[in-house]
Amino acid sequence: MKAVQERDIVVCVLLSIVTCGIYGIIWFIQLTDDMKTVSGDNSLSGGRDFLLTLITCGIYGYYWAYKMGKAEVVAKTNNNLPSNDNSILYLILQIVGLGIVNYCLMQNELNGFAKQNAQ
């Protein structure tokens, strides 16, 4: 498995707030690309997924959140880790406008892969 970078969730949230969401875009792209790396799902692409979310006024973001949950399950299964399917949770959080919470949850899972890879 390729290495993914561990990121401090609190710093990412604060940077997203301080930069009025600009860092949130960068974080979205990094999350997607890191999930692609750990899951091997070549249908994920940070730049493309952000662009589709932007073009569809956020509608694609619902599908993205669900898809990220499914990719997380694949990544854990491929690495023989216990997994639970968070795709519905991610979808609901995205629908109610709590996308930043999704970012935090996804980053937490990716940090687990980064720690595992560092050992």
C-alpha positions as CSV (number, residue, x, y, z in Angstrom):
1,M,0.0,0.0,0.0
2,K,1.3,3.5,-0.9
3,A,1.8,5.9,1.9
4,V,-0.8,8.5,2.8
5,Q,0.0,11.6,4.9
6,E,-1.3,11.9,8.4
7,R,-3.0,15.2,9.0
8,D,-4.0,16.9,12.2
9,I,-7.8,17.2,12.0
10,V,-8.1,20.2,14.3
11,V,-5.5,22.1,12.2
12,C,-7.4,21.2,9.0
13,V,-10.7,22.5,10.4
14,L,-9.1,25.7,11.7
15,L,-7.4,26.3,8.4
16,S,-10.7,25.7,6.6
17,I,-12.4,28.3,8.8
18,V,-9.6,30.9,8.7
19,T,-9.3,30.7,4.9
20,C,-13.0,31.0,4.4
21,G,-13.3,27.5,3.0
22,I,-10.3,27.6,0.5
23,Y,-8.3,25.1,2.6
24,G,-11.5,23.0,2.7
25,I,-11.3,22.6,-1.0
26,I,-7.7,21.5,-0.8
27,W,-8.6,19.1,2.0
28,F,-11.5,17.6,-0.1
29,I,-9.0,16.9,-2.9
30,Q,-6.4,15.4,-0.6
31,L,-9.0,13.2,1.2
32,T,-10.3,11.9,-2.1
33,D,-6.8,11.2,-3.5
34,D,-5.7,9.5,-0.3
35,M,-8.8,7.3,-0.3
36,K,-8.0,6.4,-3.9
37,T,-4.5,5.4,-2.8
38,V,-5.5,3.2,0.2
39,S,-8.5,1.6,-1.6
40,G,-7.1,1.2,-5.1
41,D,-10.4,2.7,-6.4
42,N,-9.3,4.4,-9.6
43,S,-12.8,6.0,-10.0
44,L,-11.9,8.5,-7.3
45,S,-10.1,11.7,-8.4
46,G,-9.9,14.7,-6.1
47,G,-9.8,17.3,-8.7
48,R,-12.5,15.8,-10.9
49,D,-14.8,15.0,-7.9
50,F,-14.5,18.6,-6.7
51,L,-15.2,20.0,-10.1
52,L,-18.3,17.8,-10.5
53,T,-19.5,18.9,-7.1
54,L,-19.0,22.5,-8.0
55,I,-20.7,22.2,-11.4
56,T,-23.7,20.4,-10.0
57,C,-24.1,22.9,-7.1
58,G,-23.2,20.3,-4.5
59,I,-25.4,17.4,-5.7
60,Y,-22.5,15.3,-6.8
61,G,-21.1,15.8,-3.3
62,Y,-23.8,13.5,-1.9
63,Y,-22.7,10.7,-4.2
64,W,-19.1,11.5,-3.4
65,A,-19.7,11.1,0.3
66,Y,-21.4,7.8,-0.2
67,K,-18.7,6.6,-2.5
68,M,-16.0,7.5,-0.1
69,G,-17.7,5.4,2.6
70,K,-17.7,2.4,0.2
71,A,-14.1,3.0,-0.7
72,E,-13.2,3.1,3.0
73,V,-14.7,-0.4,3.4
74,V,-12.7,-1.7,0.5
75,A,-9.5,-0.3,1.8
76,K,-10.1,-1.8,5.3
77,T,-11.0,-5.2,3.8
78,N,-8.0,-5.2,1.5
79,N,-5.8,-4.5,4.6
80,N,-7.4,-7.1,6.7
81,L,-8.8,-4.5,9.1
82,P,-12.2,-4.7,10.8
83,S,-14.6,-2.4,8.9
84,N,-18.0,-0.9,9.3
85,D,-19.8,0.7,6.4
86,N,-20.1,4.5,7.1
87,S,-21.4,5.3,3.6
88,I,-25.0,6.0,4.8
89,L,-23.7,8.1,7.7
90,Y,-21.5,10.1,5.3
91,L,-24.5,10.6,3.0
92,I,-26.8,11.8,5.8
93,L,-24.2,14.2,7.2
94,Q,-23.6,15.6,3.7
95,I,-27.4,16.1,3.1
96,V,-27.8,18.0,6.4
97,G,-24.9,20.3,5.6
98,L,-22.3,18.8,7.9
99,G,-19.7,18.0,5.2
100,I,-16.9,19.2,7.4
101,V,-17.8,16.5,9.9
102,N,-17.5,14.0,7.0
103,Y,-14.0,15.4,6.3
104,C,-13.0,14.9,10.0
105,L,-14.4,11.3,10.1
106,M,-12.7,10.4,6.8
107,Q,-9.4,12.0,7.8
108,N,-9.5,10.0,11.1
109,E,-9.8,6.8,9.1
110,L,-7.0,7.8,6.7
111,N,-4.8,8.7,9.7
112,G,-5.3,5.1,10.8
113,F,-3.9,3.9,7.5
114,A,-1.0,6.4,7.7
115,K,-0.1,5.2,11.3
116,Q,-0.3,1.6,10.1
117,N,1.9,2.3,7.2
118,A,4.5,4.1,9.4
119,Q,5.0,1.0,11.6
